Amino acid sequence: MSNQEKDTKAIEKKKPTVAERFVSKVEREFEGAVGHGIEFTDEERQLASNLFIKIDSALKQHEADRNENQAPYKWENVDMQKLATDAVHRVRLGLDASIKNHIHVIPYFNGKTKKYDLNLQVGYKGKAYYRKRMAVDNVRDIRYELVHESDVFKVIKKSGRESIEDFAFDVKDPFDRGDIVGGFGYIVYEDETKNKVVLVSEEEFVKVKNTAQTKLIWNQWPDKMRLKTLVHRVTDELDMDPQKINPSYNYVEDQDDPFKDPNNEVKIEQPAEREPIDIDLGGEGLDVPEEPNASTNGNTTDAQPADEEKAALKAEVNKLGKDVHGKDWFQESKVMASNYSEEAETIVDLDTDGLTHLKRQLEAETQGA
């Protein structure tokens, strides 16, 4: 083998992997978005590589289920500048996409850019991880438990006889614990005199469910959503250290979900003369004009198969949207419709392909639970 051939093979061996090219791309796109460069540490490069694997897997899964009229779930159809900004901030928080419930990847098609925006939703384990790291007082551990009817739970408050706050918890019947009555978190500090029990009642869980935009997820995974709420409540009790908090912390917290404040009711501004879109296959409250049957003189009420399919899709999308977004669905449906088609004001204006796309998008949101 000639020296030239050896040099060529050596260069080929050093050719960066797809994940490495992604990391470099993120660095370049981030510089273009914020105006200054960034250079990952070796540890951050590994986290960025793990994120690439997670995103690539999510895109392939969505591509396998894609309607042929939708844009392909390919890297060239992803808004890389937005992704770069979101990815950098999550990497800077130390979030690892290879760990379950650190990051969920949910794609949204942006009708204006004609590309997919990737929502890198932080899971409850990721939330607990970075908040724990940024606390003023060093946290050794945090325990999270849901309490059921048959369990025996007692808080031991700090007092003259007790030097630390503690608890007693006994699961009497692990196979028949009854309904959930609440939950608690126990923060264990290096200085045990600061240990703290944080309580969340079932009433508070229900309050969060009623004000959240994710009722469908609550109905499907009630225990998981209570646990997620509990984690947010408990980590809210941690005092953040200004010396540890970085811009990435504020960026991600601003994108956070509505679990911070159960008393913060979700409100929407809506013209008084307009009612929320309420599509019901039963016919009552239908905010969709009926279309005459084109095969006759228009007096018959029989719908064509295509019309029936479209009406059924509208009903599915509307029901799913209200379950997922709750009180915000009226406004959110307008945004989603206009993102898919600039001419569409609401989901009523979408064709079958558009409705199918929105249905898949809403279903994808439930994967972030």
Secondary structure, 3 states (H helix, E strand, C coil): CCHHHHHHHHHHHCCCCHHHHHHHHHHHHHHHHHCCCCCCCHHHHHHHHHHHHHHHHHHHHHHHCCCCCCCCCCHHHECHHHHHHHHHHHHHCCCCCCCCCCEEEEEEEECCCCEEEEEEEECHHHHHHHHHHCECCCEEEEEEEEEECCCEEEEECCCCCCCCCEEEEECCCCCCCCCEEEEEEEEEECCHHHCEEEEEEHHHHHHHHHHCCCHHHHHHCHHHHHHHHHHHHHHHCCCECCCCCCHHHHHHHHCCCCCCCCCCCCCCCCCCCCCCCCCCCCCCCCCCCCCCCCCCCCCCCCCCHHHHHHHHHHHHHHHHHHHHHHHHHHHHHHHHHHHHCCCCCCHHHCCHHHHHHHHHHHHHHHHHC
